[in-house]
Amino acid sequence: MGSNRRSFLKRTSAGALGIAAAAIPGIANASSRKPEPITGDRPIINLGVASYSLRKFSMEEALDMTLRCGMNRIALKSMHLPLDSNKETITKAVALCKEKGIELYGGGVIYMKTKEEVDQAFEYAKTAEMKMIIGVPNHELLPYVEEKVKQYDIKLAIHNHGPGDKLYPSAESAYSRIKNRDKRMGLCIDIGHTKRIDRNPEQDVKDFFDRVFDIHLKDVTGAFAKGETCIIGRGIIDFPAFLKSVIKLGYKGTLALEYEAEANDPLPGMAESIGYVKGILTTL
């Protein structure tokens, strides 16, 4: 257990209570209750899920597990809603989200290596009524992507992937390429990959805040390339400080849990992670 987690749990039992509420079967199965955003005397905090966390499960299972974790926002990855889906398939997926009370706010991560893939991504997002594409467009396609952003009025949030990513290893590497483009072109800052490249996630969100549209929450075991995803609070990211900074900045986007560990059984780790986050938020 990391020092950040220990110090937080000494100050409050709220994190433990949040974890327990998400993990107790009788509560976890009550997916008919619509989760409420974290609010109070501060901006509303929208918690959600990046569906890659649930990549081994069907779309309906992923939606139900999202609700069981106490969240009602999701960004769908292509294994849950393929990019080449026809209109009927996409329409059914949107209807299922609405039926379950989950906001389908975005799609991704979507890679765009050709103009045809850019066209496909924007048509897909439009049909699915998504407000945002979490994407990774090739550098040479950015002018074309900007045209599509203007045409469709759909935001693009470029996702950083840390060490080994030749396109956008950091939020800064993306920001430098879109800062003078249409203001609907911005960032999805993955704080785990940010830490793996030995950058400060809190500082990156501050420095590039005018273009931060989405944030992927994850914790990692080390500030190096081989740092692995772990349950939030058990790694090295200072979540109390990070979340305090996000609130102070007045962030209005989604804090989307992207839990990459235990692909075949992610729910316990997801529940503990989001319980820890909710516990921190109640103290701020």
Secondary structure, DSSP 8 states (H G I E B T S, - for coil): --HHHHHHHHH-SHHHHHHHHHHSHHHHT-TTS----B-SSS--BEEEEEGGGGTTS-HHHHHHHHHHTT--EEEE-TTTS-TT--HHHHHHHHHHHHHHT-EEEEEEEEEE-SHHHHHHHHHHHHHTT-SEEEEEE-GGGHHHHHHHHHHHT-EEEEE---TT-SS-SSHHHHHHHHTTS-TTEEEEEEHHHHHHTT--HHHHHHHTGGGEEEEEE-EES-SSTT--EE-TTSSS--HHHHHHHHHHHT--SEEEE---S-TTS-HHHHHHHHHHHHHHHHH-
